[in-house]
């Protein structure tokens, strides 16, 4: 189940960043940062898929940054990207 999630966040990141190329100012910044956040979440899914033992060790010793990143990504999507793509910025 890890690979479809990794693929989803990678594709979402690509689509968001390709939209950022056409925008200016704050709208472009919101889209670039949201796309980068999606790429970061995809990288953490890749890390879990590639080295599950190291990832589990990291989760047991630290805060689960992937869970925080996923929540931040969806908040950025709902508040930032929709605002920008609807013509707000």
PyMOL Python script that loads the backbone (N, CA, C, O; Angstrom):
from pymol import cmd

cmd.read_pdbstr("""\
ATOM      1  N   UNK A   1       0.823  -1.199   0.000  1.00  0.00           N
ATOM      2  CA  UNK A   1       0.000   0.000   0.000  1.00  0.00           C
ATOM      3  C   UNK A   1       0.864   1.259   0.000  1.00  0.00           C
ATOM      4  O   UNK A   1       0.356   2.359  -0.217  1.00  0.00           O
ATOM      5  N   UNK A   2       2.141   1.107   0.238  1.00  0.00           N
ATOM      6  CA  UNK A   2       3.030   2.257   0.293  1.00  0.00           C
ATOM      7  C   UNK A   2       3.254   2.855  -1.092  1.00  0.00           C
ATOM      8  O   UNK A   2       3.257   4.076  -1.248  1.00  0.00           O
ATOM      9  N   UNK A   3       3.441   1.997  -2.101  1.00  0.00           N
ATOM     10  CA  UNK A   3       3.773   2.475  -3.441  1.00  0.00           C
ATOM     11  C   UNK A   3       2.663   3.330  -4.048  1.00  0.00           C
ATOM     12  O   UNK A   3       2.983   4.365  -4.633  1.00  0.00           O
ATOM     13  N   UNK A   4       1.365   2.967  -3.949  1.00  0.00           N
ATOM     14  CA  UNK A   4       0.341   3.866  -4.497  1.00  0.00           C
ATOM     15  C   UNK A   4       0.307   5.229  -3.818  1.00  0.00           C
ATOM     16  O   UNK A   4       0.071   6.244  -4.473  1.00  0.00           O
ATOM     17  N   UNK A   5       0.542   5.259  -2.506  1.00  0.00           N
ATOM     18  CA  UNK A   5       0.577   6.550  -1.810  1.00  0.00           C
ATOM     19  C   UNK A   5       1.767   7.367  -2.270  1.00  0.00           C
ATOM     20  O   UNK A   5       1.645   8.571  -2.496  1.00  0.00           O
ATOM     21  N   UNK A   6       2.921   6.722  -2.411  1.00  0.00           N
ATOM     22  CA  UNK A   6       4.113   7.407  -2.889  1.00  0.00           C
ATOM     23  C   UNK A   6       3.867   7.962  -4.296  1.00  0.00           C
ATOM     24  O   UNK A   6       4.226   9.103  -4.585  1.00  0.00           O
ATOM     25  N   UNK A   7       3.258   7.158  -5.165  1.00  0.00           N
ATOM     26  CA  UNK A   7       2.947   7.595  -6.525  1.00  0.00           C
ATOM     27  C   UNK A   7       1.976   8.767  -6.512  1.00  0.00           C
ATOM     28  O   UNK A   7       2.160   9.721  -7.269  1.00  0.00           O
ATOM     29  N   UNK A   8       0.947   8.718  -5.671  1.00  0.00           N
ATOM     30  CA  UNK A   8      -0.032   9.797  -5.603  1.00  0.00           C
ATOM     31  C   UNK A   8       0.623  11.122  -5.214  1.00  0.00           C
ATOM     32  O   UNK A   8       0.401  12.141  -5.867  1.00  0.00           O
ATOM     33  N   UNK A   9       1.428  11.108  -4.152  1.00  0.00           N
ATOM     34  CA  UNK A   9       2.051  12.351  -3.701  1.00  0.00           C
ATOM     35  C   UNK A   9       3.076  12.864  -4.711  1.00  0.00           C
ATOM     36  O   UNK A   9       3.255  14.075  -4.847  1.00  0.00           O
ATOM     37  N   UNK A  10       3.747  11.961  -5.416  1.00  0.00           N
ATOM     38  CA  UNK A  10       4.679  12.385  -6.452  1.00  0.00           C
ATOM     39  C   UNK A  10       3.939  13.061  -7.599  1.00  0.00           C
ATOM     40  O   UNK A  10       4.351  14.126  -8.060  1.00  0.00           O
ATOM     41  N   UNK A  11       2.856  12.457  -8.060  1.00  0.00           N
ATOM     42  CA  UNK A  11       2.093  13.034  -9.163  1.00  0.00           C
ATOM     43  C   UNK A  11       1.424  14.350  -8.746  1.00  0.00           C
ATOM     44  O   UNK A  11       1.384  15.297  -9.531  1.00  0.00           O
ATOM     45  N   UNK A  12       0.906  14.411  -7.534  1.00  0.00           N
ATOM     46  CA  UNK A  12       0.311  15.660  -7.048  1.00  0.00           C
ATOM     47  C   UNK A  12       1.357  16.757  -7.006  1.00  0.00           C
ATOM     48  O   UNK A  12       1.074  17.901  -7.359  1.00  0.00           O
ATOM     49  N   UNK A  13       2.557  16.418  -6.579  1.00  0.00           N
ATOM     50  CA  UNK A  13       3.642  17.382  -6.526  1.00  0.00           C
ATOM     51  C   UNK A  13       3.994  17.895  -7.924  1.00  0.00           C
ATOM     52  O   UNK A  13       4.202  19.093  -8.117  1.00  0.00           O
ATOM     53  N   UNK A  14       4.060  16.993  -8.882  1.00  0.00           N
ATOM     54  CA  UNK A  14       4.384  17.389 -10.256  1.00  0.00           C
ATOM     55  C   UNK A  14       3.309  18.305 -10.830  1.00  0.00           C
ATOM     56  O   UNK A  14       3.623  19.314 -11.461  1.00  0.00           O
ATOM     57  N   UNK A  15       2.052  17.960 -10.614  1.00  0.00           N
ATOM     58  CA  UNK A  15       0.957  18.776 -11.143  1.00  0.00           C
ATOM     59  C   UNK A  15       0.936  20.155 -10.491  1.00  0.00           C
ATOM     60  O   UNK A  15       0.750  21.161 -11.175  1.00  0.00           O
ATOM     61  N   UNK A  16       1.123  20.208  -9.184  1.00  0.00           N
ATOM     62  CA  UNK A  16       1.109  21.490  -8.486  1.00  0.00           C
ATOM     63  C   UNK A  16       2.289  22.356  -8.927  1.00  0.00           C
ATOM     64  O   UNK A  16       2.125  23.550  -9.175  1.00  0.00           O
ATOM     65  N   UNK A  17       3.475  21.757  -9.026  1.00  0.00           N
ATOM     66  CA  UNK A  17       4.643  22.543  -9.427  1.00  0.00           C
ATOM     67  C   UNK A  17       4.553  22.993 -10.887  1.00  0.00           C
ATOM     68  O   UNK A  17       5.070  24.056 -11.231  1.00  0.00           O
ATOM     69  N   UNK A  18       3.915  22.218 -11.738  1.00  0.00           N
ATOM     70  CA  UNK A  18       3.756  22.667 -13.123  1.00  0.00           C
ATOM     71  C   UNK A  18       2.790  23.841 -13.209  1.00  0.00           C
ATOM     72  O   UNK A  18       2.907  24.676 -14.105  1.00  0.00           O
ATOM     73  N   UNK A  19       1.837  23.912 -12.285  1.00  0.00           N
ATOM     74  CA  UNK A  19       0.940  25.067 -12.230  1.00  0.00           C
ATOM     75  C   UNK A  19       1.659  26.288 -11.664  1.00  0.00           C
ATOM     76  O   UNK A  19       1.321  27.420 -12.011  1.00  0.00           O
ATOM     77  N   UNK A  20       2.628  26.073 -10.812  1.00  0.00           N
ATOM     78  CA  UNK A  20       3.375  27.179 -10.208  1.00  0.00           C
ATOM     79  C   UNK A  20       4.221  27.908 -11.239  1.00  0.00           C
ATOM     80  O   UNK A  20       4.515  29.092 -11.074  1.00  0.00           O
ATOM     81  N   UNK A  21       4.607  27.232 -12.274  1.00  0.00           N
ATOM     82  CA  UNK A  21       5.453  27.831 -13.309  1.00  0.00           C
ATOM     83  C   UNK A  21       4.730  28.972 -14.021  1.00  0.00           C
ATOM     84  O   UNK A  21       5.369  29.910 -14.497  1.00  0.00           O
ATOM     85  N   UNK A  22       3.405  28.898 -14.095  1.00  0.00           N
ATOM     86  CA  UNK A  22       2.617  29.887 -14.823  1.00  0.00           C
ATOM     87  C   UNK A  22       2.168  31.059 -13.956  1.00  0.00           C
ATOM     88  O   UNK A  22       1.650  32.042 -14.487  1.00  0.00           O
ATOM     89  N   UNK A  23       2.348  30.987 -12.660  1.00  0.00           N
ATOM     90  CA  UNK A  23       1.871  32.029 -11.748  1.00  0.00           C
ATOM     91  C   UNK A  23       2.995  32.997 -11.387  1.00  0.00           C
ATOM     92  O   UNK A  23       4.170  32.741 -11.652  1.00  0.00           O
ATOM     93  N   UNK A  24       2.600  34.120 -10.773  1.00  0.00           N
ATOM     94  CA  UNK A  24       3.556  35.125 -10.303  1.00  0.00           C
ATOM     95  C   UNK A  24       3.324  35.406  -8.827  1.00  0.00           C
ATOM     96  O   UNK A  24       2.238  35.159  -8.303  1.00  0.00           O
ATOM     97  N   UNK A  25       4.346  35.920  -8.164  1.00  0.00           N
ATOM     98  CA  UNK A  25       4.236  36.426  -6.806  1.00  0.00           C
ATOM     99  C   UNK A  25       3.871  35.390  -5.764  1.00  0.00           C
ATOM    100  O   UNK A  25       4.403  34.280  -5.745  1.00  0.00           O
ATOM    101  N   UNK A  26       2.938  35.787  -4.887  1.00  0.00           N
ATOM    102  CA  UNK A  26       2.559  34.939  -3.752  1.00  0.00           C
ATOM    103  C   UNK A  26       1.901  33.647  -4.215  1.00  0.00           C
ATOM    104  O   UNK A  26       2.080  32.603  -3.589  1.00  0.00           O
ATOM    105  N   UNK A  27       1.146  33.705  -5.297  1.00  0.00           N
ATOM    106  CA  UNK A  27       0.514  32.492  -5.812  1.00  0.00           C
ATOM    107  C   UNK A  27       1.539  31.457  -6.214  1.00  0.00           C
ATOM    108  O   UNK A  27       1.372  30.269  -5.938  1.00  0.00           O
ATOM    109  N   UNK A  28       2.589  31.897  -6.860  1.00  0.00           N
ATOM    110  CA  UNK A  28       3.664  30.991  -7.265  1.00  0.00           C
ATOM    111  C   UNK A  28       4.355  30.396  -6.042  1.00  0.00           C
ATOM    112  O   UNK A  28       4.660  29.204  -6.020  1.00  0.00           O
ATOM    113  N   UNK A  29       4.597  31.208  -5.041  1.00  0.00           N
ATOM    114  CA  UNK A  29       5.252  30.736  -3.821  1.00  0.00           C
ATOM    115  C   UNK A  29       4.408  29.675  -3.116  1.00  0.00           C
ATOM    116  O   UNK A  29       4.933  28.654  -2.672  1.00  0.00           O
ATOM    117  N   UNK A  30       3.106  29.916  -3.016  1.00  0.00           N
ATOM    118  CA  UNK A  30       2.218  28.941  -2.372  1.00  0.00           C
ATOM    119  C   UNK A  30       2.252  27.619  -3.119  1.00  0.00           C
ATOM    120  O   UNK A  30       2.333  26.557  -2.502  1.00  0.00           O
ATOM    121  N   UNK A  31       2.192  27.676  -4.444  1.00  0.00           N
ATOM    122  CA  UNK A  31       2.193  26.450  -5.232  1.00  0.00           C
ATOM    123  C   UNK A  31       3.536  25.722  -5.152  1.00  0.00           C
ATOM    124  O   UNK A  31       3.564  24.498  -5.028  1.00  0.00           O
ATOM    125  N   UNK A  32       4.649  26.459  -5.221  1.00  0.00           N
ATOM    126  CA  UNK A  32       5.970  25.817  -5.126  1.00  0.00           C
ATOM    127  C   UNK A  32       6.150  25.138  -3.770  1.00  0.00           C
ATOM    128  O   UNK A  32       6.636  24.009  -3.702  1.00  0.00           O
ATOM    129  N   UNK A  33       5.763  25.814  -2.695  1.00  0.00           N
ATOM    130  CA  UNK A  33       5.918  25.230  -1.367  1.00  0.00           C
ATOM    131  C   UNK A  33       5.000  24.031  -1.163  1.00  0.00           C
ATOM    132  O   UNK A  33       5.398  23.054  -0.529  1.00  0.00           O
ATOM    133  N   UNK A  34       3.785  24.088  -1.685  1.00  0.00           N
ATOM    134  CA  UNK A  34       2.871  22.946  -1.580  1.00  0.00           C
ATOM    135  C   UNK A  34       3.391  21.758  -2.379  1.00  0.00           C
ATOM    136  O   UNK A  34       3.302  20.617  -1.926  1.00  0.00           O
ATOM    137  N   UNK A  35       3.931  22.018  -3.558  1.00  0.00           N
ATOM    138  CA  UNK A  35       4.510  20.945  -4.363  1.00  0.00           C
ATOM    139  C   UNK A  35       5.732  20.345  -3.698  1.00  0.00           C
ATOM    140  O   UNK A  35       5.922  19.129  -3.735  1.00  0.00           O
ATOM    141  N   UNK A  36       6.557  21.170  -3.094  1.00  0.00           N
ATOM    142  CA  UNK A  36       7.734  20.666  -2.389  1.00  0.00           C
ATOM    143  C   UNK A  36       7.329  19.830  -1.176  1.00  0.00           C
ATOM    144  O   UNK A  36       7.980  18.832  -0.866  1.00  0.00           O
ATOM    145  N   UNK A  37       6.276  20.225  -0.502  1.00  0.00           N
ATOM    146  CA  UNK A  37       5.778  19.452   0.634  1.00  0.00           C
ATOM    147  C   UNK A  37       5.272  18.086   0.175  1.00  0.00           C
ATOM    148  O   UNK A  37       5.496  17.079   0.847  1.00  0.00           O
ATOM    149  N   UNK A  38       4.594  18.055  -0.962  1.00  0.00           N
ATOM    150  CA  UNK A  38       4.151  16.776  -1.521  1.00  0.00           C
ATOM    151  C   UNK A  38       5.325  15.884  -1.888  1.00  0.00           C
ATOM    152  O   UNK A  38       5.277  14.673  -1.669  1.00  0.00           O
ATOM    153  N   UNK A  39       6.378  16.471  -2.443  1.00  0.00           N
ATOM    154  CA  UNK A  39       7.572  15.695  -2.782  1.00  0.00           C
ATOM    155  C   UNK A  39       8.252  15.161  -1.519  1.00  0.00           C
ATOM    156  O   UNK A  39       8.768  14.043  -1.520  1.00  0.00           O
ATOM    157  N   UNK A  40       8.256  15.942  -0.458  1.00  0.00           N
ATOM    158  CA  UNK A  40       8.836  15.495   0.809  1.00  0.00           C
ATOM    159  C   UNK A  40       8.063  14.319   1.391  1.00  0.00           C
ATOM    160  O   UNK A  40       8.663  13.364   1.885  1.00  0.00           O
ATOM    161  N   UNK A  41       6.749  14.382   1.336  1.00  0.00           N
ATOM    162  CA  UNK A  41       5.922  13.277   1.830  1.00  0.00           C
ATOM    163  C   UNK A  41       6.170  12.029   0.983  1.00  0.00           C
ATOM    164  O   UNK A  41       6.294  10.930   1.524  1.00  0.00           O
ATOM    165  N   UNK A  42       6.244  12.189  -0.337  1.00  0.00           N
ATOM    166  CA  UNK A  42       6.531  11.050  -1.218  1.00  0.00           C
ATOM    167  C   UNK A  42       7.892  10.451  -0.901  1.00  0.00           C
ATOM    168  O   UNK A  42       8.052   9.231  -0.935  1.00  0.00           O
ATOM    169  N   UNK A  43       8.874  11.289  -0.595  1.00  0.00           N
ATOM    170  CA  UNK A  43      10.201  10.792  -0.240  1.00  0.00           C
ATOM    171  C   UNK A  43      10.170   9.989   1.055  1.00  0.00           C
ATOM    172  O   UNK A  43      10.904   9.011   1.197  1.00  0.00           O
ATOM    173  N   UNK A  44       9.328  10.397   1.995  1.00  0.00           N
ATOM    174  CA  UNK A  44       9.231   9.640   3.246  1.00  0.00           C
ATOM    175  C   UNK A  44       8.542   8.301   3.024  1.00  0.00           C
ATOM    176  O   UNK A  44       8.892   7.322   3.684  1.00  0.00           O
ATOM    177  N   UNK A  45       7.569   8.229   2.112  1.00  0.00           N
ATOM    178  CA  UNK A  45       6.982   6.930   1.750  1.00  0.00           C
ATOM    179  C   UNK A  45       8.020   6.057   1.055  1.00  0.00           C
ATOM    180  O   UNK A  45       8.069   4.847   1.278  1.00  0.00           O
ATOM    181  N   UNK A  46       8.850   6.672   0.213  1.00  0.00           N
ATOM    182  CA  UNK A  46       9.913   5.925  -0.450  1.00  0.00           C
ATOM    183  C   UNK A  46      10.898   5.379   0.574  1.00  0.00           C
ATOM    184  O   UNK A  46      11.358   4.243   0.455  1.00  0.00           O
ATOM    185  N   UNK A  47      11.221   6.185   1.575  1.00  0.00           N
ATOM    186  CA  UNK A  47      12.134   5.756   2.621  1.00  0.00           C
ATOM    187  C   UNK A  47      11.559   4.538   3.353  1.00  0.00           C
ATOM    188  O   UNK A  47      12.278   3.573   3.613  1.00  0.00           O
ATOM    189  N   UNK A  48      10.264   4.584   3.683  1.00  0.00           N
ATOM    190  CA  UNK A  48       9.655   3.452   4.378  1.00  0.00           C
ATOM    191  C   UNK A  48       9.646   2.209   3.482  1.00  0.00           C
ATOM    192  O   UNK A  48       9.856   1.095   3.964  1.00  0.00           O
ATOM    193  N   UNK A  49       9.408   2.395   2.197  1.00  0.00           N
ATOM    194  CA  UNK A  49       9.374   1.267   1.263  1.00  0.00           C
ATOM    195  C   UNK A  49      10.766   0.684   1.058  1.00  0.00           C
ATOM    196  O   UNK A  49      10.909  -0.533   0.940  1.00  0.00           O
ATOM    197  N   UNK A  50      11.791   1.528   1.011  1.00  0.00           N
ATOM    198  CA  UNK A  50      13.154   1.102   0.731  1.00  0.00           C
ATOM    199  C   UNK A  50      13.829   0.488   1.954  1.00  0.00           C
ATOM    200  O   UNK A  50      14.482  -0.550   1.840  1.00  0.00           O
ATOM    201  N   UNK A  51      13.680   1.113   3.119  1.00  0.00           N
ATOM    202  CA  UNK A  51      14.337   0.649   4.347  1.00  0.00           C
ATOM    203  C   UNK A  51      13.331   0.635   5.495  1.00  0.00           C
ATOM    204  O   UNK A  51      13.348   1.536   6.333  1.00  0.00           O
ATOM    205  N   UNK A  52      12.460  -0.366   5.551  1.00  0.00           N
ATOM    206  CA  UNK A  52      11.420  -0.366   6.588  1.00  0.00           C
ATOM    207  C   UNK A  52      11.963  -0.428   8.014  1.00  0.00           C
ATOM    208  O   UNK A  52      11.376   0.155   8.926  1.00  0.00           O
ATOM    209  N   UNK A  53      13.084  -1.132   8.212  1.00  0.00           N
ATOM    210  CA  UNK A  53      13.622  -1.227   9.572  1.00  0.00           C
ATOM    211  C   UNK A  53      14.149   0.119  10.048  1.00  0.00           C
ATOM    212  O   UNK A  53      13.904   0.513  11.188  1.00  0.00           O
ATOM    213  N   UNK A  54      14.863   0.818   9.195  1.00  0.00           N
ATOM    214  CA  UNK A  54      15.384   2.142   9.567  1.00  0.00           C
ATOM    215  C   UNK A  54      14.247   3.127   9.801  1.00  0.00           C
ATOM    216  O   UNK A  54      14.304   3.945  10.719  1.00  0.00           O
ATOM    217  N   UNK A  55      13.210   3.045   8.964  1.00  0.00           N
ATOM    218  CA  UNK A  55      12.075   3.942   9.117  1.00  0.00           C
ATOM    219  C   UNK A  55      11.355   3.671  10.435  1.00  0.00           C
ATOM    220  O   UNK A  55      10.991   4.612  11.141  1.00  0.00           O
ATOM    221  N   UNK A  56      11.145   2.401  10.776  1.00  0.00           N
ATOM    222  CA  UNK A  56      10.506   2.065  12.051  1.00  0.00           C
ATOM    223  C   UNK A  56      11.338   2.530  13.236  1.00  0.00           C
ATOM    224  O   UNK A  56      10.794   3.005  14.233  1.00  0.00           O
ATOM    225  N   UNK A  57      12.646   2.395  13.129  1.00  0.00           N
ATOM    226  CA  UNK A  57      13.545   2.882  14.185  1.00  0.00           C
ATOM    227  C   UNK A  57      13.423   4.393  14.332  1.00  0.00           C
ATOM    228  O   UNK A  57      13.397   4.911  15.448  1.00  0.00           O
ATOM    229  N   UNK A  58      13.349   5.102  13.206  1.00  0.00           N
ATOM    230  CA  UNK A  58      13.186   6.556  13.231  1.00  0.00           C
ATOM    231  C   UNK A  58      11.859   6.948  13.876  1.00  0.00           C
ATOM    232  O   UNK A  58      11.811   7.865  14.695  1.00  0.00           O
ATOM    233  N   UNK A  59      10.787   6.254  13.508  1.00  0.00           N
ATOM    234  CA  UNK A  59       9.463   6.559  14.068  1.00  0.00           C
ATOM    235  C   UNK A  59       9.434   6.305  15.568  1.00  0.00           C
ATOM    236  O   UNK A  59       8.827   7.076  16.311  1.00  0.00           O
ATOM    237  N   UNK A  60      10.084   5.231  16.029  1.00  0.00           N
ATOM    238  CA  UNK A  60      10.079   4.920  17.461  1.00  0.00           C
ATOM    239  C   UNK A  60      10.876   5.924  18.267  1.00  0.00           C
ATOM    240  O   UNK A  60      10.564   6.160  19.434  1.00  0.00           O
ATOM    241  N   UNK A  61      11.903   6.524  17.671  1.00  0.00           N
ATOM    242  CA  UNK A  61      12.759   7.451  18.415  1.00  0.00           C
ATOM    243  C   UNK A  61      12.333   8.912  18.272  1.00  0.00           C
ATOM    244  O   UNK A  61      12.678   9.734  19.121  1.00  0.00           O
ATOM    245  N   UNK A  62      11.597   9.248  17.224  1.00  0.00           N
ATOM    246  CA  UNK A  62      11.246  10.644  16.935  1.00  0.00           C
ATOM    247  C   UNK A  62       9.754  10.776  16.645  1.00  0.00           C
ATOM    248  O   UNK A  62       9.015   9.794  16.574  1.00  0.00           O
ATOM    249  N   UNK A  63       9.350  12.019  16.484  1.00  0.00           N
ATOM    250  CA  UNK A  63       7.982  12.302  16.075  1.00  0.00           C
ATOM    251  C   UNK A  63       7.796  11.837  14.626  1.00  0.00           C
ATOM    252  O   UNK A  63       8.729  11.925  13.828  1.00  0.00           O
ATOM    253  N   UNK A  64       6.627  11.353  14.286  1.00  0.00           N
ATOM    254  CA  UNK A  64       6.346  10.889  12.925  1.00  0.00           C
ATOM    255  C   UNK A  64       6.152  12.098  12.008  1.00  0.00           C
ATOM    256  O   UNK A  64       5.044  12.620  11.886  1.00  0.00           O
ATOM    257  N   UNK A  65       7.223  12.533  11.373  1.00  0.00           N
ATOM    258  CA  UNK A  65       7.176  13.704  10.503  1.00  0.00           C
ATOM    259  C   UNK A  65       6.343  13.456   9.261  1.00  0.00           C
ATOM    260  O   UNK A  65       5.806  14.399   8.680  1.00  0.00           O
ATOM    261  N   UNK A  66       6.226  12.205   8.843  1.00  0.00           N
ATOM    262  CA  UNK A  66       5.404  11.929   7.663  1.00  0.00           C
ATOM    263  C   UNK A  66       3.941  12.220   7.954  1.00  0.00           C
ATOM    264  O   UNK A  66       3.246  12.797   7.118  1.00  0.00           O
ATOM    265  N   UNK A  67       3.467  11.828   9.127  1.00  0.00           N
ATOM    266  CA  UNK A  67       2.073  12.109   9.481  1.00  0.00           C
ATOM    267  C   UNK A  67       1.822  13.611   9.542  1.00  0.00           C
ATOM    268  O   UNK A  67       0.785  14.089   9.082  1.00  0.00           O
ATOM    269  N   UNK A  68       2.753  14.343  10.098  1.00  0.00           N
ATOM    270  CA  UNK A  68       2.640  15.805  10.147  1.00  0.00           C
ATOM    271  C   UNK A  68       2.707  16.382   8.732  1.00  0.00           C
ATOM    272  O   UNK A  68       1.962  17.303   8.399  1.00  0.00           O
ATOM    273  N   UNK A  69       3.601  15.839   7.903  1.00  0.00           N
ATOM    274  CA  UNK A  69       3.733  16.314   6.528  1.00  0.00           C
ATOM    275  C   UNK A  69       2.489  16.063   5.704  1.00  0.00           C
ATOM    276  O   UNK A  69       2.100  16.906   4.895  1.00  0.00           O
ATOM    277  N   UNK A  70       1.855  14.907   5.898  1.00  0.00           N
ATOM    278  CA  UNK A  70       0.618  14.596   5.173  1.00  0.00           C
ATOM    279  C   UNK A  70      -0.482  15.573   5.560  1.00  0.00           C
ATOM    280  O   UNK A  70      -1.196  16.076   4.692  1.00  0.00           O
ATOM    281  N   UNK A  71      -0.627  15.845   6.847  1.00  0.00           N
ATOM    282  CA  UNK A  71      -1.647  16.792   7.296  1.00  0.00           C
ATOM    283  C   UNK A  71      -1.361  18.195   6.779  1.00  0.00           C
ATOM    284  O   UNK A  71      -2.276  18.897   6.347  1.00  0.00           O
ATOM    285  N   UNK A  72      -0.098  18.608   6.821  1.00  0.00           N
ATOM    286  CA  UNK A  72       0.270  19.932   6.311  1.00  0.00           C
ATOM    287  C   UNK A  72       0.033  20.022   4.804  1.00  0.00           C
ATOM    288  O   UNK A  72      -0.407  21.059   4.307  1.00  0.00           O
ATOM    289  N   UNK A  73       0.319  18.952   4.082  1.00  0.00           N
ATOM    290  CA  UNK A  73       0.089  18.941   2.637  1.00  0.00           C
ATOM    291  C   UNK A  73      -1.387  19.139   2.319  1.00  0.00           C
ATOM    292  O   UNK A  73      -1.735  19.944   1.455  1.00  0.00           O
ATOM    293  N   UNK A  74      -2.256  18.410   3.013  1.00  0.00           N
ATOM    294  CA  UNK A  74      -3.686  18.543   2.723  1.00  0.00           C
ATOM    295  C   UNK A  74      -4.225  19.897   3.157  1.00  0.00           C
ATOM    296  O   UNK A  74      -5.114  20.437   2.498  1.00  0.00           O
ATOM    297  N   UNK A  75      -3.721  20.454   4.230  1.00  0.00           N
ATOM    298  CA  UNK A  75      -4.118  21.819   4.602  1.00  0.00           C
ATOM    299  C   UNK A  75      -3.662  22.815   3.548  1.00  0.00           C
ATOM    300  O   UNK A  75      -4.402  23.736   3.204  1.00  0.00           O
ATOM    301  N   UNK A  76      -2.449  22.638   3.033  1.00  0.00           N
ATOM    302  CA  UNK A  76      -1.956  23.518   1.967  1.00  0.00           C
ATOM    303  C   UNK A  76      -2.810  23.381   0.719  1.00  0.00           C
ATOM    304  O   UNK A  76      -3.084  24.372   0.042  1.00  0.00           O
ATOM    305  N   UNK A  77      -3.231  22.172   0.409  1.00  0.00           N
ATOM    306  CA  UNK A  77      -4.094  21.951  -0.755  1.00  0.00           C
ATOM    307  C   UNK A  77      -5.426  22.672  -0.568  1.00  0.00           C
ATOM    308  O   UNK A  77      -5.854  23.424  -1.444  1.00  0.00           O
ATOM    309  N   UNK A  78      -6.073  22.450   0.553  1.00  0.00           N
ATOM    310  CA  UNK A  78      -7.403  23.009   0.737  1.00  0.00           C
ATOM    311  C   UNK A  78      -7.407  24.518   0.888  1.00  0.00           C
ATOM    312  O   UNK A  78      -8.322  25.180   0.400  1.00  0.00           O
ATOM    313  N   UNK A  79      -6.414  25.072   1.547  1.00  0.00           N
ATOM    314  CA  UNK A  79      -6.434  26.507   1.774  1.00  0.00           C
ATOM    315  C   UNK A  79      -5.603  27.296   0.778  1.00  0.00           C
ATOM    316  O   UNK A  79      -6.019  28.376   0.359  1.00  0.00           O
ATOM    317  N   UNK A  80      -4.452  26.794   0.389  1.00  0.00           N
ATOM    318  CA  UNK A  80      -3.556  27.538  -0.482  1.00  0.00           C
ATOM    319  C   UNK A  80      -3.759  27.295  -1.947  1.00  0.00           C
ATOM    320  O   UNK A  80      -4.016  28.227  -2.709  1.00  0.00           O
ATOM    321  N   UNK A  81      -3.646  26.057  -2.349  1.00  0.00           N
ATOM    322  CA  UNK A  81      -3.656  25.745  -3.774  1.00  0.00           C
ATOM    323  C   UNK A  81      -5.006  26.020  -4.402  1.00  0.00           C
ATOM    324  O   UNK A  81      -5.068  26.558  -5.507  1.00  0.00           O
ATOM    325  N   UNK A  82      -6.080  25.669  -3.734  1.00  0.00           N
ATOM    326  CA  UNK A  82      -7.407  25.952  -4.280  1.00  0.00           C
ATOM    327  C   UNK A  82      -7.619  27.459  -4.394  1.00  0.00           C
ATOM    328  O   UNK A  82      -8.213  27.922  -5.368  1.00  0.00           O
ATOM    329  N   UNK A  83      -7.153  28.217  -3.434  1.00  0.00           N
ATOM    330  CA  UNK A  83      -7.253  29.679  -3.486  1.00  0.00           C
ATOM    331  C   UNK A  83      -6.471  30.234  -4.682  1.00  0.00           C
ATOM    332  O   UNK A  83      -6.963  31.102  -5.404  1.00  0.00           O
ATOM    333  N   UNK A  84      -5.276  29.735  -4.879  1.00  0.00           N
ATOM    334  CA  UNK A  84      -4.435  30.231  -5.967  1.00  0.00           C
ATOM    335  C   UNK A  84      -4.996  29.824  -7.319  1.00  0.00           C
ATOM    336  O   UNK A  84      -5.101  30.655  -8.221  1.00  0.00           O
ATOM    337  N   UNK A  85      -5.357  28.558  -7.470  1.00  0.00           N
ATOM    338  CA  UNK A  85      -5.832  28.092  -8.760  1.00  0.00           C
ATOM    339  C   UNK A  85      -7.208  28.623  -9.121  1.00  0.00           C
ATOM    340  O   UNK A  85      -7.575  28.628 -10.295  1.00  0.00           O
ATOM    341  N   UNK A  86      -7.978  29.073  -8.132  1.00  0.00           N
ATOM    342  CA  UNK A  86      -9.274  29.670  -8.424  1.00  0.00           C
ATOM    343  C   UNK A  86      -9.144  31.132  -8.810  1.00  0.00           C
ATOM    344  O   UNK A  86     -10.145  31.789  -9.095  1.00  0.00           O
ATOM    345  N   UNK A  87      -7.927  31.646  -8.823  1.00  0.00           N
ATOM    346  CA  UNK A  87      -7.701  33.020  -9.257  1.00  0.00           C
ATOM    347  C   UNK A  87      -7.586  34.008  -8.125  1.00  0.00           C
ATOM    348  O   UNK A  87      -7.619  35.215  -8.366  1.00  0.00           O
ATOM    349  N   UNK A  88      -7.451  33.538  -6.888  1.00  0.00           N
ATOM    350  CA  UNK A  88      -7.371  34.430  -5.750  1.00  0.00           C
ATOM    351  C   UNK A  88      -6.066  35.190  -5.627  1.00  0.00           C
ATOM    352  O   UNK A  88      -6.045  36.292  -5.078  1.00  0.00           O
ATOM    353  N   UNK A  89      -4.975  34.624  -6.127  1.00  0.00           N
ATOM    354  CA  UNK A  89      -3.677  35.305  -6.003  1.00  0.00           C
ATOM    355  C   UNK A  89      -2.971  35.328  -7.322  1.00  0.00           C
ATOM    356  O   UNK A  89      -1.865  35.858  -7.421  1.00  0.00           O
TER     357      UNK A  89
END
""", "prot")
cmd.dss("prot")
cmd.show_as("cartoon", "prot")
cmd.util.cbc("prot")
cmd.orient("prot")
